[in-house]
Amino acid sequence: MIIEALEIPLEKYPGLISRMKDRDLYLLMGELDHACRYIQDAVANTAKFEVKPSPAEFQDSEKIAPVIELMQKELERRAGQKQQP
């Protein structure tokens, strides 16, 4: 999932994110965040995980952080709009 998300240039994400439904955006953000945390946990705690991620996988998990941040900001913006009368 992370690799597929990285195939899209970061500059295109704001437009793509703005067209997504709240639920879909939240689910995608959650899945990407979970995948990143799983890789980072596996690197940090090799005793718990049988397979250690490759350096490339770890780098990919770090590269996706700005995409997750864009998604989070969009969801926060939408929540702010819904709270305004």
Secondary structure as GFF3:
##gff-version 3
##sequence-region A 1 85
A	DSSP	alpha_helix	2	6	.	.	.	ID=ss1
A	DSSP	three_ten_helix	10	12	.	.	.	ID=ss2
A	DSSP	alpha_helix	13	19	.	.	.	ID=ss3
A	DSSP	alpha_helix	22	44	.	.	.	ID=ss4
A	DSSP	alpha_helix	55	63	.	.	.	ID=ss5
A	DSSP	alpha_helix	65	83	.	.	.	ID=ss6
###
